[in-house]
Amino acid sequence: MEFAFGFTVFLLIGFALGNEIFSEETIAAFNLDFENEILGGNIADSFNVMDYGAVGNGIADDSQAFIKAWKGVCGAKVGGTIATLVVPQGKTFLVNLLEFEGPCQAKSIHVQLEGTLIAPETTSWENGQTGAWINFKSVDNLILDGGGKIDGRGSNWWQPCKKTSTFGILLACNDRPGALFFHNCNGLRLKGLTHLDSPKRHIGINGCKDVVVSDLLIKAPEDSPNTDGIDISDSTNVLIQDSTIETGDDCVAINGGSSFINVTGVNCGPGHGIRSLFIAMITIFKILTHFASEMEELMTLLRKKISFENILLNNVDNPIIINQFYQDKGKLRSYGLFGKASAIEVSDVTYSDIQGTSASKQAIDLNCDNVVGCTNIVMKNIHITASADAPQIYSFCNNAHGTAFDVSPKVTCLS
């Protein structure tokens, strides 16, 4: 996702149905124990990529070995138990675009990634595809875990994207692959891996339900363009927890058709924070998240029944922002004759139990359209103080309506 200049804990959001959030039972149901799942499933078959001709020296192209190993593991008739694809420790595997497609014979496929996967350094792959580098499609109950790494080696892809036009607008630069993509993978479990330097987004989740993502480290340079940590679309019941995401764009982006998304225990920053766009159904976040310095945005457009809670801020630029005039770089929309954008409705948004420091003077910014406005904005138990770089902080309000209790700095437009 591409973001405008400036940091924001943009209207992103745990969401509440009224005041109800995910129960402890619901979170526990999400948070399945990976080891118990694997060990309790009677692992009947193991398929090691080395047995299918992989070299693992980081130079030879091991793509065909992975494709052959996948055919073996996906087609294994193991009596409804777990079939395991092993990528061994101590090896580095150079692979081009990979597509792992189901449905598979086994009840569950376990990809045990202990080695390192690296993408080609060139920006022109031999098959000319740029959608995603590693793809899983229609594989239910997929478990991808281990202590391995997925290195997209994206620096060559980023360079053209950093060029600017005469007017200084960042080029769209859309023809870049993401690193890891899941489509129609219900019951997905993703845990423990390190994801590095994707050409574009690191992880994409599309059309999936009942997903748990945990204990990940996702890293890319702060100036790497559009290197979102996790993008979610058309998915439901997704839990992202206990992970560190440090990228050049969104830590987590929640896109259209997504509902019941829970982000908790995530260290976010540098990056643009957590962003939610065009979700038609109610989305729920219970956020217990630490936003580090240089974190930018927690953002929402077209949002109702949203809740942010239990957030720690550490030297964050523009900690809380609702902006109905927000625009992506390179996707500018007309403001019309009187300079007004076509504002998106924002209502029923709650911020609670947020504390920490702001690196910018304007700690709270509720910039709502003069015609559409923002309604039922609730703030409670918010204590933001100035960091050393911002000796005085304040809030700004424009056509925002709602209530505030125990909020500092004071938000004058909320009663």
Secondary structure, 3 states (H helix, E strand, C coil): CCCCCCCCCECCCECCECCECCCHHHHHHHCCCHHHHHHCCCCCEEEEHHHHCCCCEEEEECHHHHHHHHHHHHCCCCCCCEEEEEECCCCEEECCCEEEECCCCCCEEEEEECCEEECCCCCCCCCCCCCEEEEEECCCCEEEECCCEEECCCHHHHHHHCCECCCCCECCCCCCCEEEEEECCCCCEEECCEEECCCCCCEEEECCEEEEEECCEEECCCCCCCCCCEEEECCEEEEEEEEEEECCCCCEEECCCCEEEEEEEEEECCECCEEEECCCCCCCCCCCEEECCCECCCEEECEEEEEEEEEEEEEECCCEEEECCCCCCCCCCCCCCCCCCCCCCEEEEEEEEEEEEECCCEEEEEECCCCCCEEEEEEEEEEEEECCCCCCCEEEEECEEEEEEEEECCCCCCC
